[in-house]
Amino acid sequence: MERIQCKLCVMDSSASEFKVDDDGVCNFCDQAQKSLDEIRSQRDNLTSMLEQIRKDGEGEEYDCLMGLSGGLDSSTTIDWAVKEGLRILCFTLDNSYNTPEADHNVKALVSKLGLEHITVTVDHDKYTKLQDAFFKAGVINCEIPTDHILMAVSLKLAKENGIKWILSGGNTISESIMPPSWGYNARDLTHIKDVFNTAYPDENLDDLPTCSIWMWNEYKHTYGIQTFYPLDYIEYNLEIAKAYLKDKYDWKDYGLKHEESIFTGWFQNKYLPEKFGIDKRKAHLSSLINARQLTKGEAKAILDSPKQGFEFPVVELDEKEIMTYPKLPHTEYLMETWYEDIAKIIKEK
């Protein structure tokens, strides 16, 4: 069956949520424009947000915590934060999957900015088993182990260092579009444990940093730890940011969004397209089209060009075997949705 494509962006009917109106414009474009309008309306609050971050850091060694991957978003964010005079503790999660370019970028930024930097490592054997469990589960979002551990490490470091604010490179400009059916919430520890115990019933995840919904609420409400997204409050143009970083830090380009990680590059360029027919580049590029930083023609040219090749990086596992595991929805495993259900009810009142 021929796929229907949006008139304005490159999203199409490969996403189950995809719909077009009478003018041929998709629902993702409509939601993206609403999200972009919302962040523009919040930009006048940047000064007060900075004042609050500095106030909450009084009496402590740091004002904020920042995870640094060497990617464009986190590199731009940390450069901005230093310019604003914020006292930053930064860290990098070392899961052995950073590209050489990303490693170079981290070192260059940390050195030139004189940042306090921590490298966090995790139990490699247990981490690999958790990845293996997600592959065997046959679910779409096999990035959950990394994303969840990164969140857990961030909150733990913030609490240990008396930090109230975590800076994130997440942003609406390049992330306004992503179909829910193309992933699942990495915060759901109940789901993670069920996937893991299905594959390894006699083991637990005690050796890895994790965070339950209850713990997440404790970090947020008891310890007052919050996340701030600076790139939503400033003019963020990706090509201008790249040129600036290259000039100031000898920053190295690694490819498309999230390809600073070898694993994510393989996951997005091979695992998802070949196993599930999902090309996340469509969502990433469509976000930039809606932000007026890319034309549809430019996006189509990128999609028509060969994907960057990424070798399967988990040497302990068999890539060919992984690609043969049955495909299953995340709903086949336990989910903890009560918190989102309550939040939705409160929002609708």
CORCOR-V870451 format. One record per residue. RES is the residue in one letter. PHI is phi in whole degrees, -180 to 180 (NA if undefined). PSI is psi in whole degrees, -180 to 180 (999 if undefined). OMEGA is omega in whole degrees, -180 to 180 (999 if undefined). Layout:
res:RES phi:PHI psi:PSI omega:OMEGA
res:RES phi:PHI psi:PSI omega:OMEGA
This chain:
res:M phi:NA psi:132 omega:-180
res:E phi:-71 psi:135 omega:-179
res:R phi:-78 psi:143 omega:175
res:I phi:-90 psi:134 omega:-180
res:Q phi:-116 psi:149 omega:177
res:C phi:-64 psi:148 omega:179
res:K phi:-69 psi:-32 omega:-174
res:L phi:-99 psi:-40 omega:-176
res:C phi:-116 psi:-171 omega:-179
res:V phi:-106 psi:13 omega:172
res:M phi:-70 psi:150 omega:-179
res:D phi:-147 psi:-173 omega:-174
res:S phi:-75 psi:9 omega:170
res:S phi:-69 psi:-17 omega:173
res:A phi:-96 psi:127 omega:-175
res:S phi:-63 psi:-25 omega:-178
res:E phi:-82 psi:-8 omega:-172
res:F phi:-63 psi:129 omega:174
res:K phi:-143 psi:152 omega:175
res:V phi:-123 psi:150 omega:177
res:D phi:-88 psi:-172 omega:-177
res:D phi:-63 psi:-21 omega:180
res:D phi:-93 psi:1 omega:179
res:G phi:85 psi:10 omega:180
res:V phi:-93 psi:136 omega:-173
res:C phi:-85 psi:162 omega:179
res:N phi:-65 psi:-26 omega:178
res:F phi:-68 psi:-38 omega:176
res:C phi:-64 psi:-42 omega:179
res:D phi:-60 psi:-46 omega:180
res:Q phi:-68 psi:-37 omega:179
res:A phi:-62 psi:-44 omega:-180
res:Q phi:-65 psi:-37 omega:176
res:K phi:-64 psi:-42 omega:179
res:S phi:-66 psi:-41 omega:179
res:L phi:-66 psi:-39 omega:177
res:D phi:-63 psi:-38 omega:-179
res:E phi:-65 psi:-44 omega:-179
res:I phi:-70 psi:-33 omega:177
res:R phi:-64 psi:-35 omega:-180
res:S phi:-71 psi:-17 omega:-178
res:Q phi:-94 psi:-7 omega:-170
res:R phi:-67 psi:-26 omega:177
res:D phi:-67 psi:-14 omega:-179
res:N phi:-88 psi:1 omega:-175
res:L phi:-61 psi:-44 omega:-178
res:T phi:-61 psi:-45 omega:-180
res:S phi:-68 psi:-33 omega:177
res:M phi:-65 psi:-43 omega:178
res:L phi:-62 psi:-41 omega:178
res:E phi:-61 psi:-40 omega:-179
res:Q phi:-68 psi:-41 omega:179
res:I phi:-62 psi:-44 omega:179
res:R phi:-66 psi:-40 omega:180
res:K phi:-63 psi:-43 omega:-179
res:D phi:-70 psi:-18 omega:179
res:G phi:-92 psi:-3 omega:-179
res:E phi:-60 psi:132 omega:-180
res:G phi:84 psi:-4 omega:179
res:E phi:-112 psi:165 omega:-179
res:E phi:-73 psi:-30 omega:-176
res:Y phi:-129 psi:152 omega:174
res:D phi:-89 psi:-31 omega:-173
res:C phi:-158 psi:165 omega:179
res:L phi:-117 psi:144 omega:-180
res:M phi:-143 psi:128 omega:172
res:G phi:-83 psi:130 omega:-176
res:L phi:-117 psi:113 omega:-177
res:S phi:-99 psi:-16 omega:-172
res:G phi:90 psi:-2 omega:177
res:G phi:-78 psi:169 omega:-176
res:L phi:-62 psi:-45 omega:-175
res:D phi:-65 psi:-48 omega:-178
res:S phi:-71 psi:-34 omega:178
res:S phi:-66 psi:-43 omega:178
res:T phi:-65 psi:-40 omega:-178
res:T phi:-65 psi:-45 omega:-176
res:I phi:-71 psi:-33 omega:174
res:D phi:-62 psi:-45 omega:178
res:W phi:-60 psi:-45 omega:-177
res:A phi:-63 psi:-40 omega:178
res:V phi:-67 psi:-41 omega:177
res:K phi:-59 psi:-34 omega:-179
res:E phi:-81 psi:-1 omega:177
res:G phi:80 psi:16 omega:179
res:L phi:-75 psi:143 omega:178
res:R phi:-90 psi:115 omega:-168
res:I phi:-117 psi:134 omega:164
res:L phi:-101 psi:120 omega:-180
res:C phi:-115 psi:156 omega:-180
res:F phi:-144 psi:158 omega:174
res:T phi:-127 psi:131 omega:175
res:L phi:-84 psi:114 omega:-179
res:D phi:-94 psi:99 omega:176
res:N phi:-110 psi:16 omega:176
res:S phi:72 psi:13 omega:-176
res:Y phi:-113 psi:5 omega:177
res:N phi:-66 psi:140 omega:173
res:T phi:-71 psi:160 omega:175
res:P phi:-57 psi:-35 omega:179
res:E phi:-64 psi:-43 omega:-180
res:A phi:-65 psi:-44 omega:178
res:D phi:-60 psi:-42 omega:178
res:H phi:-60 psi:-44 omega:-178
res:N phi:-64 psi:-42 omega:178
res:V phi:-61 psi:-49 omega:-178
res:K phi:-62 psi:-41 omega:-178
res:A phi:-65 psi:-45 omega:-179
res:L phi:-66 psi:-47 omega:-179
res:V phi:-61 psi:-43 omega:-178
res:S phi:-68 psi:-50 omega:-175
res:K phi:-71 psi:-33 omega:-179
res:L phi:-89 psi:-8 omega:180
res:G phi:63 psi:42 omega:-175
res:L phi:-84 psi:148 omega:168
res:E phi:-78 psi:119 omega:-171
res:H phi:-130 psi:133 omega:178
res:I phi:-117 psi:135 omega:172
res:T phi:-101 psi:121 omega:-178
res:V phi:-103 psi:123 omega:176
res:T phi:-111 psi:156 omega:179
res:V phi:-124 psi:164 omega:178
res:D phi:-60 psi:109 omega:-172
res:H phi:-66 psi:-41 omega:-178
res:D phi:-63 psi:-45 omega:-179
res:K phi:-70 psi:-39 omega:178
res:Y phi:-61 psi:-42 omega:179
res:T phi:-66 psi:-39 omega:177
res:K phi:-64 psi:-38 omega:178
res:L phi:-66 psi:-42 omega:175
res:Q phi:-61 psi:-45 omega:179
res:D phi:-58 psi:-41 omega:-180
res:A phi:-62 psi:-41 omega:179
res:F phi:-68 psi:-36 omega:176
res:F phi:-64 psi:-46 omega:-180
res:K phi:-65 psi:-30 omega:179
res:A phi:-66 psi:-22 omega:177
res:G phi:75 psi:20 omega:-177
res:V phi:-90 psi:166 omega:-177
res:I phi:-72 psi:-51 omega:-170
res:N phi:-88 psi:85 omega:177
res:C phi:-89 psi:10 omega:172
res:E phi:-90 psi:-6 omega:-177
res:I phi:-56 psi:-44 omega:180
res:P phi:-54 psi:-47 omega:-180
res:T phi:-67 psi:-47 omega:-177
res:D phi:-63 psi:-40 omega:-179
res:H phi:-69 psi:-45 omega:-180
res:I phi:-62 psi:-40 omega:178
res:L phi:-61 psi:-43 omega:177
res:M phi:-63 psi:-46 omega:-178
res:A phi:-63 psi:-42 omega:179
res:V phi:-64 psi:-43 omega:-180
res:S phi:-58 psi:-50 omega:-177
res:L phi:-66 psi:-40 omega:180
res:K phi:-64 psi:-46 omega:179
res:L phi:-64 psi:-39 omega:179
res:A phi:-62 psi:-47 omega:-180
res:K phi:-63 psi:-45 omega:-177
res:E phi:-63 psi:-27 omega:-176
res:N phi:-107 psi:12 omega:177
res:G phi:64 psi:31 omega:-177
res:I phi:-98 psi:132 omega:-179
res:K phi:-95 psi:-18 omega:-174
res:W phi:-125 psi:129 omega:173
res:I phi:-107 psi:124 omega:176
res:L phi:-86 psi:138 omega:179
res:S phi:-124 psi:144 omega:174
res:G phi:-83 psi:-1 omega:177
res:G phi:-58 psi:143 omega:-176
res:N phi:-157 psi:153 omega:-178
res:T phi:-77 psi:-29 omega:-178
res:I phi:-55 psi:-47 omega:-177
res:S phi:-106 psi:4 omega:-175
res:E phi:-137 psi:27 omega:-178
res:S phi:-75 psi:-16 omega:-177
res:I phi:-125 psi:126 omega:170
res:M phi:-166 psi:111 omega:-179
res:P phi:-60 psi:132 omega:177
res:P phi:-56 psi:-31 omega:-178
res:S phi:-70 psi:-10 omega:180
res:W phi:-93 psi:10 omega:-180
res:G phi:-167 psi:-166 omega:174
res:Y phi:-158 psi:154 omega:-175
res:N phi:-59 psi:117 omega:-180
res:A phi:-75 psi:-7 omega:-178
res:R phi:-82 psi:-13 omega:-172
res:D phi:-80 psi:93 omega:-178
res:L phi:-69 psi:-32 omega:176
res:T phi:-59 psi:-44 omega:179
res:H phi:-64 psi:-45 omega:-179
res:I phi:-61 psi:-46 omega:-179
res:K phi:-65 psi:-38 omega:-180
res:D phi:-68 psi:-41 omega:176
res:V phi:-61 psi:-46 omega:-178
res:F phi:-65 psi:-46 omega:-176
res:N phi:-73 psi:-20 omega:173
res:T phi:-66 psi:-38 omega:180
res:A phi:-87 psi:-34 omega:-177
res:Y phi:-132 psi:76 omega:-173
res:P phi:-65 psi:-21 omega:-176
res:D phi:-102 psi:12 omega:-178
res:E phi:-124 psi:168 omega:177
res:N phi:-134 psi:177 omega:-177
res:L phi:-104 psi:21 omega:-175
res:D phi:-60 psi:-24 omega:-177
res:D phi:-82 psi:-6 omega:-178
res:L phi:-114 psi:149 omega:174
res:P phi:-68 psi:125 omega:178
res:T phi:-137 psi:167 omega:-179
res:C phi:-150 psi:116 omega:178
res:S phi:-78 psi:169 omega:176
res:I phi:-60 psi:-39 omega:179
res:W phi:-63 psi:-44 omega:179
res:M phi:-65 psi:-41 omega:179
res:W phi:-59 psi:-43 omega:178
res:N phi:-67 psi:-35 omega:178
res:E phi:-67 psi:-44 omega:177
res:Y phi:-58 psi:-43 omega:-175
res:K phi:-75 psi:-48 omega:-171
res:H phi:-95 psi:-34 omega:180
res:T phi:-83 psi:-45 omega:-177
res:Y phi:-99 psi:-4 omega:174
res:G phi:67 psi:28 omega:-178
res:I phi:-84 psi:127 omega:-178
res:Q phi:-128 psi:163 omega:179
res:T phi:-113 psi:136 omega:179
res:F phi:-122 psi:139 omega:-177
res:Y phi:-114 psi:85 omega:-174
res:P phi:-59 psi:-34 omega:-176
res:L phi:-66 psi:-17 omega:174
res:D phi:-80 psi:-11 omega:-176
res:Y phi:-109 psi:-3 omega:-179
res:I phi:-127 psi:167 omega:175
res:E phi:-76 psi:111 omega:-175
res:Y phi:-117 psi:104 omega:175
res:N phi:-110 psi:122 omega:-170
res:L phi:-65 psi:-42 omega:-178
res:E phi:-70 psi:-38 omega:176
res:I phi:-65 psi:-40 omega:179
res:A phi:-63 psi:-42 omega:179
res:K phi:-61 psi:-47 omega:-179
res:A phi:-62 psi:-41 omega:179
res:Y phi:-64 psi:-47 omega:-179
res:L phi:-66 psi:-39 omega:178
res:K phi:-62 psi:-41 omega:-179
res:D phi:-71 psi:-42 omega:-174
res:K phi:-85 psi:-35 omega:-172
res:Y phi:-122 psi:5 omega:-172
res:D phi:56 psi:39 omega:-178
res:W phi:-64 psi:138 omega:-177
res:K phi:-104 psi:131 omega:177
res:D phi:-79 psi:140 omega:-176
res:Y phi:-117 psi:-5 omega:-179
res:G phi:127 psi:-145 omega:-178
res:L phi:-84 psi:180 omega:-174
res:K phi:-56 psi:132 omega:178
res:H phi:74 psi:3 omega:-178
res:E phi:-83 psi:12 omega:169
res:E phi:-72 psi:-14 omega:175
res:S phi:-105 psi:127 omega:178
res:I phi:-62 psi:-41 omega:-180
res:F phi:-65 psi:-47 omega:-179
res:T phi:-65 psi:-37 omega:176
res:G phi:-60 psi:-45 omega:177
res:W phi:-65 psi:-44 omega:-178
res:F phi:-59 psi:-45 omega:-177
res:Q phi:-80 psi:-32 omega:-174
res:N phi:-95 psi:-17 omega:-180
res:K phi:-128 psi:-57 omega:-174
res:Y phi:-59 psi:-55 omega:-177
res:L phi:-66 psi:-47 omega:-180
res:P phi:-65 psi:-43 omega:-174
res:E phi:-78 psi:-34 omega:-176
res:K phi:-94 psi:-33 omega:-174
res:F phi:-122 psi:-3 omega:-179
res:G phi:68 psi:27 omega:-178
res:I phi:-108 psi:128 omega:176
res:D phi:-120 psi:98 omega:-176
res:K phi:-65 psi:-17 omega:177
res:R phi:-58 psi:-32 omega:180
res:K phi:-60 psi:-42 omega:179
res:A phi:-71 psi:-44 omega:-179
res:H phi:-62 psi:-46 omega:-179
res:L phi:-69 psi:-37 omega:179
res:S phi:-67 psi:-33 omega:175
res:S phi:-61 psi:-43 omega:-180
res:L phi:-70 psi:-33 omega:175
res:I phi:-62 psi:-45 omega:-180
res:N phi:-67 psi:-27 omega:178
res:A phi:-86 psi:5 omega:-180
res:R phi:62 psi:33 omega:177
res:Q phi:-111 psi:4 omega:-180
res:L phi:-157 psi:144 omega:174
res:T phi:-92 psi:162 omega:178
res:K phi:-64 psi:-37 omega:178
res:G phi:-62 psi:-43 omega:178
res:E phi:-64 psi:-41 omega:179
res:A phi:-64 psi:-42 omega:180
res:K phi:-64 psi:-36 omega:178
res:A phi:-65 psi:-38 omega:177
res:I phi:-65 psi:-44 omega:-180
res:L phi:-66 psi:-32 omega:-179
res:D phi:-80 psi:-17 omega:-180
res:S phi:-83 psi:157 omega:-179
res:P phi:-61 psi:140 omega:176
res:K phi:-68 psi:151 omega:174
res:Q phi:-65 psi:134 omega:-178
res:G phi:-82 psi:129 omega:177
res:F phi:-126 psi:122 omega:175
res:E phi:-70 psi:145 omega:177
res:F phi:-61 psi:119 omega:-169
res:P phi:-91 psi:-9 omega:-176
res:V phi:-89 psi:91 omega:-170
res:V phi:-65 psi:-23 omega:-178
res:E phi:-77 psi:-15 omega:-176
res:L phi:-112 psi:162 omega:-177
res:D phi:-103 psi:111 omega:-177
res:E phi:-60 psi:-43 omega:-178
res:K phi:-62 psi:-40 omega:179
res:E phi:-66 psi:-41 omega:-180
res:I phi:-58 psi:-41 omega:-177
res:M phi:-71 psi:-11 omega:180
res:T phi:-97 psi:-9 omega:-179
res:Y phi:-63 psi:143 omega:179
res:P phi:-59 psi:145 omega:177
res:K phi:-86 psi:131 omega:179
res:L phi:-136 psi:149 omega:176
res:P phi:-76 psi:157 omega:178
res:H phi:-61 psi:-25 omega:-180
res:T phi:-66 psi:-11 omega:176
res:E phi:-72 psi:-11 omega:-178
res:Y phi:-121 psi:158 omega:-177
res:L phi:-56 psi:144 omega:178
res:M phi:-134 psi:146 omega:177
res:E phi:-112 psi:98 omega:-174
res:T phi:-112 psi:0 omega:-174
res:W phi:-59 psi:-37 omega:-177
res:Y phi:-67 psi:-44 omega:178
res:E phi:-65 psi:-37 omega:179
res:D phi:-63 psi:-44 omega:179
res:I phi:-65 psi:-43 omega:180
res:A phi:-61 psi:-39 omega:180
res:K phi:-66 psi:-42 omega:179
res:I phi:-63 psi:-43 omega:-180
res:I phi:-63 psi:-41 omega:-178
res:K phi:-65 psi:-35 omega:-176
res:E phi:-79 psi:-16 omega:-180
res:K phi:-75 psi:999 omega:999
